[in-house]
Amino acid sequence: MTTIARSTDTLTRDALTVLQPGFVGTTAPDWLLRRIGEGLTSVGLFGRNIATADQLASLTAQLRSERDDVLVAIDEEGGDVTRLEVRTGSSFPGNLALGSVDDTDLTRAVAHELGRRLAACGVDLNWAPSADVNSNPDNPVIGVRSFGADPQLVARHTAAYIEGLQSAGVAACTKHFPGHGDTAVDSHHALPRIDVDLDTLHARELVPFRAAIAAGSKSVMSAHILLPALDPTRPATLSPRVLTGLLREELGYDGLIVTDAVEMQAIASTYGIERGSVLAIAAGADALCVGGGLADEDTVLRLRDALVAAVRAGELPESRLADAAARVRALASWTRQARGSGVAGPGAAEGAAPGSDIGLVAARRALRVTGSAAPLSSPPYVASFTPVANIAVGDETPWGVGAELSALLPGTVTGTYGPAADPAAVLAAAGPRRIVAVVRDEHRHPWMSSALDALLAARPDTVVIEMGVPQAAARGSAHLATHGAARVCGRAAAEALTPTPPLP
């Protein structure tokens, strides 16, 4: 690697300013602090960086000891995608649960409490909410991260979420523009393609983003998806037609445009991260998210130098890079002022006092029970059918109902099963215990359906709990749809199965 520019010149500072890198560890490495001193204005945090709330607060204070306006970003959607509670499961149920309740005051209250907790730890930019309309039930990466399949419902809850989050002084980053809901491919692995016409795009995908802009979302994240109706050759993240023509000019958005992670294969395996980063800034992006997978100094320097070289070669206008850097600094200024003023203005929700259990309240309201069954009178056998987690969710976060049922019914036993699950082995492990079968997106996994067929044929009193999108037909002696796999969703389901569940 060759550094081609001095760290003190304006061009290099601007190139550093537009990066949002990650790092490894629960304290900031020396190289990161040094680059912050040279102009780096944003840092992205992931589950690997967080052990406790106190440790996180110390980490963010360490970052701000270098400069007090550094943006500290995180991917904290609540629900299935959590970084604050990556090892325990989230205290908030996630978007699909909130959309199923369809109470915008509740959504606003949940987002405000989530924002309050982030702000208390020194985090001031949240790569959330997902404004994707989950119109394709086979979507492997959005699913319960979406408020639902109805554009108007998604729009009103996106706006409420932004209002609640930003009222706590944390900038929202509405994603994944112009909409990742109608895909059957995960852009972490390949480039998804959405073949819809412009009328469909405006009537469906763009409706929540218009609402987000009207609600004042401080940033918007682009998606690595190809929409031939808008641009037949370049994915949205790299497309001037999408980022500048559609988002800036047609929709009138004037906030910060952030890319989804440039090391995702939709970009990395097609353009490479250096070329992809240059094209993204040229297309109208202002900040480059990187660091979920590539979290080292070399990556930061590679991208910095690629941007500087592109300007010097005439491939990237210096004015475009300067404009992007100015937008990053403007958001950093807003968040610094918000921290100083203790923002809790319009959008702050009543009934969500600091430390409240608003997330559990929401999870209880989102629970849907079909059929009827006697409450569990003794510790059951929980058969958890576990699909491979997508990268956004990760596999380090626990999910299910076993732990929550064990707390209410000590002696509960849990077994975990994958695609090679043998129903006979499940029945043998359960013995005389009542079976609680836990699934996640049964409709997308034929092996889960086959396992349930066999269990229900042998044990009709089996309870089924769906913790993904409840697309498959309800069955079992009772069927519980939690609309998400967060810890509080498991708690709500466990309460419903025990004789004397707590009152809401």
ABEGO torsion letter per residue (X at the ends): XBBABBAABAAAAAAAAABBBBBBEABBBAAAAAAAAAGBABBBBBAAABABAAAAAAAAAAAAAABAABBBBBBBAEEABBAAAAAAEBABAEAAAAAAAGBAAAAAAAAAAAAAAAAAAGBABBBOBBABBBABAABAABEAABAEABAAAAAAAAAAAAAAAAAAGBBBBBOBOAEAAABABBAAABBBBBBBBAAAAAABAAAAAAAAAAAGBABBBBBBBBBAAABAABBAAABAAAAAAAAAAAAGBABBBBBBBAABAAAAAAAEAAAAAAAAAAAGBABBBBGAABBBAAAAAAAAAAAAAAAAAGABBAAAAAAAAAAAAAAAAAAAAAAAAGBBBBGBBBGBBBGBAAAAAAAAAABBBBEBBBBBABBBBBBBBBBBBBAAAEAABBBEAAAAAAAABBGBBBBBBBAABBAAAAAAAAEABBBBBBBBGAAABAAAAAAAAAAAAABAABBBBBABBBABBBBEABBBBAGEABAAAAAAAAAAABABBBBX
